Amino acid sequence: MLTDAQMVDARRYAGYSLVGDTVVDDRSDLAWGVVGPIQWQTLDHRLRNLSAAEESVAASFLGTLNVLEKAITDSGDNLDTAQAAVWTHNPNEVRDRTKLYNQQRRSFCGFLGIPPGPALGDGVVRVGRA
């Protein structure tokens, strides 16, 4: 079973807000996924009932996402330097790392069988008229 910290990270990486002291169970959660014909499960239920093989894959995703997330913030160390000796800063580094991070987050949602949450979105840019 995933640890409490892993459960929090899984929700966060999937784009869903924290639950705080709200009771999240099989009937109350913001995140739902289709698991079969006319059968839905909450994100909480899915995370608490992974098979051993699924838990291994989920833990691998979480480890990768931790590394990718940290790499985005670490790349901020280079924002004030365009070039140093033979090293040249990639001006798109933060954007590129963020894109890869969000791509992996969406893959994680796909693995879990839930749609990306409000904080992640579906990755589609929509243009509307006012």
Secondary structure by P-SEA (a helix, b strand, c coil): cccaaaaaaaaaaaccccccccccccccccbbbbccccccccaaaaaacccaaaaaaaaaaaaaaaaaaaaaaaaccccccccccccccccaaaaaaaaaaaaaaaaaaaaacccccccccccbbbbbcc
